[in-house]
Structure formats: structure tokens, C-alpha cells
Amino acid sequence: MLLSTTLQSRIAAEIITKVRTSVTIDWTLRESARAKIRVIVKRILNKYGYPPDLQEEAVKTVLM
């Protein structure tokens, strides 16, 4: 399943907006903060029908 560039852009924009509003200063140090970001990203990916087998890699990319 290939996602269109427009859909990819929409997903990325929503992830950026949601993560920016929830990020704490020490998100790279606290596991609970990283877990919250993972949940946000997975919910957005599910909302847009992102393939479940590719979600974990996408979450890792966001958290880098």
C-alpha cells in the first residue's frame, strides 16, 4: 500500500502539531514522555489507515 504524497504531508503535519503541543522539555530523557508521543503517533497513523506492519518503524523515525 503506497500513500500519496498529499496524504503523507497531511499525516506529518498532524503529527508535528500534536507532538509539539504535548512535548515536555525532557522528552528525550523520560520514558513516560516518549510513551505518550508513541501513542499520539500511532493514533494518527491508524486514523489515516497507515499499514500496521510499518507503524513501529514510523514511530521510531518520529522519536529520533
N, C-alpha and C positions, 0 to 999 in steps of 0.2 A: 504494500500500500504506500503510494507516494503522496505526500502532502503538497498542495500547491504553495507557491511562494507567498501568495496572499495570506493563506491560512497560517503558514509558518510565521509570518510577520505579526499576525493578529495574536497568535499564541505567545510569541516572545514579548510583545508589548504588554499583554495582560500579566505575564509572569513578572516582568520588571516592575509594573505598577504595584502589584500585590506584595512582592518581596520588599520593595523599598519602604512600604508603609509598615511592615512588620519587623524589619531588621533592627536588632539591637547593636550597640557598639561592639560588643564582644562576641558576635555571632560565630566567628571562626574558632573561638575557644570553648563555648558552651554547647554541649551536645543537645540540650533541650531546645536551644535556638535553631540549631541545624535541623533537628527533627521537625520543628514547626515549618521551616522552609520546605522540607521534603514533602510534607503533607500538602502544603499550598500548591506546589508544582504538580504533584500527582493529581490533585483535584482538577486543576486547569487542563492537564493533558487528557484526563478522562472526559472532561466536558467537550473537548474538540475531537474525540474519537481517536486519539493517538494510540498506536498499537501497544498493548500491554507488555509485549516482549522487548520493546525498545525503551520503555519508560525509565528503567533503572539507569541506563546509560545517559539519558537526557537529564535526569536528576543530578547525577554526578557532574555533568557538564555545568549545570547551574551553580553547584556548590563550589566549583573550583575558584 
